[in-house]
């Protein structure tokens, strides 16, 4: 069994901004080595300067199978193993079903469901060999409930729960856990862009969109900060969470309590 006090390597997708960037910073501060994957380069890597040898960034299009293979290959070549996988990358397109572009559907499912499957499959042999592994899938409140005009996003995020549960069942005897985190609206560039777009469409202020549209069903009345998600992910990847697997953790401001 791999010892938890050894320096471990975490692979984080969608690591250049939002939740992914906060995850990268949090895991770096906790002493992990990082394999960061994203379509876009990070705005800055200066936060990792003190241990830059422990950070590998791979620019990759996760909708391509070969890109997923390249990420894992480079990570293992650099750090010998990948101990933690965090499938975080996500994209959004808001459109009614009848006019939803098929190509956009395929792209979104590839990034948010097929890529997590492929990356899980690719890191699995190493985790199994070590007798230890952690997989955390960043789902969404849309893994639990649906919203109008978000058919691809909702479908992908629902599917991610099935992947999580299956990985938990197969990974249990091997020391591999798999869990999902399902946040409501997090203060990220993706959400901020949605706010701006809806404000323009509805003809109201961005503040009104945030409070009266996005947070209408939120008991707490505020957006979630990325650090709240990172804190839970760190726990799930710790030895203290070795018996926690196959679970979907809602950080939803009370959305599903209604």
C-alpha positions, 0 to 999 in steps of 0.5 A, spaced: 500 500 500 502 506 498 503 511 504 500 517 504 506 521 507 509 520 500 509 526 495 503 524 491 501 527 484 494 529 482 492 530 475 487 536 474 483 538 468 480 544 466 486 547 471 487 554 468 481 558 471 475 557 476 475 551 480 481 548 477 485 553 478 483 554 485 484 546 486 491 547 483 493 552 488 490 548 494 493 541 492 500 545 491 500 548 498 498 541 500 505 538 498 502 535 491 506 534 485 501 537 479 499 535 472 495 540 470 491 540 463 487 545 459 485 547 453 488 554 455 494 556 458 494 559 465 494 566 466 500 565 470 504 559 473 508 564 478 504 561 484 508 555 483 515 558 482 517 555 489 517 548 487 516 549 479 519 542 478 513 539 481 508 542 476 507 540 469 502 543 464 499 540 458 495 544 453 490 539 451 483 538 447 480 533 452 475 532 446 480 528 443 482 521 445 489 522 443 490 528 448 487 524 454 493 519 452 498 524 452 496 528 458 497 521 462 503 519 459 507 525 460 505 525 467 507 518 468 514 520 465 515 526 469 513 523 476 512 516 475 505 515 477 498 519 478 495 518 484 489 522 484 485 524 478 480 530 478 476 531 472 474 538 473 474 541 465 467 543 463 463 547 458 457 550 457 452 552 451 445 554 453 439 553 447 433 549 447 433 542 445 430 543 438 435 548 436 441 545 440 447 543 435 449 536 434 456 538 434 456 542 440 452 536 444 458 531 441 463 536 444 460 537 450 459 530 452 466 528 449 469 533 454 465 532 460 463 525 460 468 521 455 474 524 457 473 523 465 472 515 463 478 515 458 482 518 464 480 514 469 481 508 464 488 510 463 490 512 470 487 505 473 492 500 472 497 505 476 493 506 482 491 498 482 498 497 482 500 501 488 493 499 491 491 506 492 488 512 488 483 517 489 478 519 483 474 526 484 469 528 479 466 535 479 459 534 477 454 540 478 447 541 481 445 539 474 448 532 476 441 531 480 436 536 477 435 539 470 434 546 468 431 549 461 436 549 455 442 545 458 440 539 455 448 537 454 450 539 460 445 536 464 446 529 460 453 529 461 453 531 469 448 526 470 452 521 466 458 523 471 454 520 477 454 513 473 461 513 472 463 515 479 459 509 482 461 504 477 468 506 479 467 506 486 464 499 486 470 496 481 475 500 485 474 498 492 478 492 492 484 495 489 484 501 494 481 506 489 475 511 491 471 515 487 466 520 489 463 526 485 462 533 488 456 537 485 456 544 486 451 549 484 453 556 481 460 557 483 464 564 482 468 562 476 469 565 469 464 560 466 458 563 471 460 570 470 459 569 462 453 566 463 451 572 468 453 577 463 449 573 457 443 572 461 443 580 463 443 582 455 438 577 453 433 579 459 434 586 459 436 586 466 442 588 470 447 582 472 446 583 479 439 582 478 441 575 474 445 573 480 440 574 485 433 573 481 435 568 476 441 564 479 440 564 486 433 564 486 433 557 489 439 558 493 437 558 501 444 561 502 443 567 497 450 567 495 455 564 489 459 559 492 467 560 492 472 555 489 475 554 495 469 551 498 470 546 493 477 545 493 477 544 501 472 538 500 476 535 494 482 535 499 478 531 504 476 526 499 483 525 497 486 524 504 487 518 508 481 520 512 476 519 507 478 512 505 472 509 506 468 514 503 466 512 496 461 512 490 458 518 494 455 525 491 457 531 495 452 536 494 454 543 495 448 547 493 446 552 497 440 548 499 437 548 492 435 540 493 432 541 500 426 544 497 
